[in-house]
Every structure is written in structure tokens, then in C-alpha cells.
Amino acid sequence: MLLIANTIFEIGIGCVFLLFPTLLTLDSALSISLLRVIGCGALSLGTLSFLMLSLTDKKALKPGLIALSIFHSLAAIAQIYSFIGGMANTLVIIIHSLFAVSFITVSWQRIR
């Protein structure tokens, strides 16, 4: 269920950032370009989650679970840092934190 949620979330965010970045910002060409690049990264992580859905072997799942745990943990930390500077959305922090805790918990249970 966690991988399904992450797949939907990342592919949805990736499509919006890549195809419709002006829905989020009109500040500059650089901001729009960066949103598109972030969208590509989100689509990649969504694809990783989707490909992991059929895996059951611990060895096969381990690299993906670790990668997703690291990504969501670092994204949450980066957003918290930005929040302190008054530049982040609280909802983004909550979502990445929940995914981080969930992936770390699943990784810990499955990989031990």
C-alpha cells in the first residue's frame, strides 16, 4: 500500500511540475526550469515505486526501500530548513515526513 501511495504521489507531482510548472510559479524562467527538473526526478521515483510493486524478495526490495527512505528523509529535512527561513509549505513537510517514517519503518522490518 505504501508503494502504491508513493507511486501515485510522485507521478502526480512529477506530471504537474514537468507539464504545468506555471501553475506553481511565474517568478522566472529559472524557477520554471528547476520545477521541470524536479518533476523529472519525481517521475523517476514514482517509476521506481511502481517497479517495486511486483517485488517480494528482501534482497530485491532493499535498494529501492533505502533510496526512497533517504529521498523522503532529506526532502523533509530540506523543507524544514526552508520553513525556518520562511520559505516552505507545511503540507510538503508533513507529506515527506510521513513517507520518510513509513519507508524507514518498512525498511527496518523487511531488511533486518
C-alpha positions in Angstrom: 0.0 0.0 0.0 2.9 2.4 0.8 4.5 1.8 -2.6 1.1 2.5 -4.3 0.7 5.7 -2.4 4.2 6.8 -3.2 3.8 5.9 -6.9 0.6 7.9 -7.2 2.0 10.9 -5.3 5.4 11.1 -7.1 3.9 10.6 -10.6 1.2 13.1 -9.9 3.6 15.7 -8.6 6.1 14.9 -11.4 3.5 15.5 -14.1 2.3 18.8 -12.6 5.9 20.0 -12.1 7.0 18.9 -15.6 4.0 19.8 -17.7 2.4 22.7 -15.8 5.1 24.5 -13.8 3.4 27.8 -14.3 0.6 26.6 -12.0 3.1 26.9 -9.2 5.3 29.9 -10.1 5.6 32.6 -12.6 8.7 34.1 -11.0 11.3 33.4 -13.6 12.5 31.1 -16.4 15.0 29.6 -13.9 12.2 28.7 -11.4 10.1 27.1 -14.1 13.1 25.2 -15.5 14.0 23.9 -12.0 10.4 22.8 -11.4 10.6 20.8 -14.6 13.8 19.1 -13.5 12.3 18.3 -10.1 9.3 16.9 -11.9 11.6 14.6 -13.8 13.1 13.4 -10.5 9.6 12.8 -9.1 8.6 10.8 -12.1 11.7 8.7 -11.7 10.9 8.0 -8.1 7.3 7.2 -9.0 8.6 4.8 -11.6 10.9 3.1 -9.1 8.0 2.7 -6.7 5.8 1.2 -9.5 8.5 -1.2 -10.5 9.0 -2.3 -6.8 5.3 -3.3 -6.5 5.9 -6.7 -8.0 9.0 -7.5 -5.9 8.8 -9.7 -2.8 12.4 -10.8 -2.3 14.1 -8.9 0.5 17.3 -8.5 -1.5 15.4 -7.1 -4.4 13.5 -4.6 -2.3 16.4 -3.4 -0.2 18.0 -0.9 -2.6 14.6 0.8 -3.5 13.4 1.0 0.1 16.7 2.6 1.1 16.6 5.0 -1.8 13.1 6.1 -1.0 13.8 6.4 2.7 16.8 8.6 2.0 15.0 10.8 -0.5 11.9 11.5 1.7 14.1 12.0 4.8 16.3 14.5 3.1 13.4 16.2 1.4 11.7 16.6 4.8 14.9 18.0 6.3 15.4 20.4 3.4 11.8 21.6 3.7 12.1 22.1 7.5 15.3 24.2 6.9 13.4 26.2 4.3 10.4 26.6 6.7 12.7 28.1 9.4 13.7 30.6 6.7 10.0 31.3 6.0 10.1 29.7 2.5 8.3 26.3 2.8 4.9 24.8 2.7 3.9 23.0 5.9 1.9 20.4 3.9 5.0 19.4 1.9 7.0 18.9 5.2 4.2 16.7 6.6 3.9 14.6 3.4 7.6 13.9 3.1 8.0 13.3 6.8 5.2 10.7 6.7 6.7 9.0 3.7 10.1 9.1 5.4 8.9 7.5 8.6 6.9 4.9 6.7 9.7 3.9 4.4 12.2 3.7 7.3 9.8 1.6 9.3 9.1 -0.8 6.4 12.8 -0.9 5.5 13.7 -1.8 9.1 11.0 -4.5 9.3 11.8 -6.1 5.9 15.6 -5.8 5.8 16.6 -6.9 9.3 
